[in-house]
Amino acid sequence: MKFLGGNNSITAKLSRWENELRNDPDKCFLLAGISNGFRISDITRETRVIKAESENHLSTRKYANLVEEELKNQLELGCYMRASCSPLIISPLGAISKDDGKIRIIHDVIG
């Protein structure tokens, strides 16, 4: 299995998921998605893809400095990758404040 950034905490979490999903009929699919990311859609070569972009939610502007800091941190950890070209679908981001003063990034795949 491929692990982004070689992060040991991802490996540890995957081991816990393997245990949790031991009797699940979708275990292989779920573990592959957890370790490599899930496809948002099932697009075949015959399907015409329409480019879609959405504005980020207002919460990302409210917490702009914290959002930028968290995104940089996630890039450094290997949780995100910079795209070499513009993706066809760009989902908006949101941010939710946490009790400790930090934020949680939300990827809104519904848009």
Steps between C-alpha positions, in 0.01 A plus 500: 500500500612856427528746788533872429806655657606180678332631814516237776179627656318417175643147517387466862152627419475261206582208732213604724270525197607151388398365838173696504406381150614137539151359429377770263429377146633833364824481700736509198317791336490700824866439590611596148296821526636582844860450390481638143194724504151436368390586148225760510333362191506197277595670178575279201681610186169522317356743755527868417629692799389857552740723690355610834637751749333641809591789728627409845254547785503829696652320798831468311520879481399540864786269603730580205830496695414175677383338175823596324707373793311168509527448124877564511529257792303231314717551188816455709359182655426360155123494556445727200680520169539798268331438166721526194202622297158643581259221603165469325307515826601737778288460811464789744664505841345598829644543848351415838648641820600256773503553877881517505502808272601304190280422200391189315513519120185371332505381135151559366464243221135596451587864426 
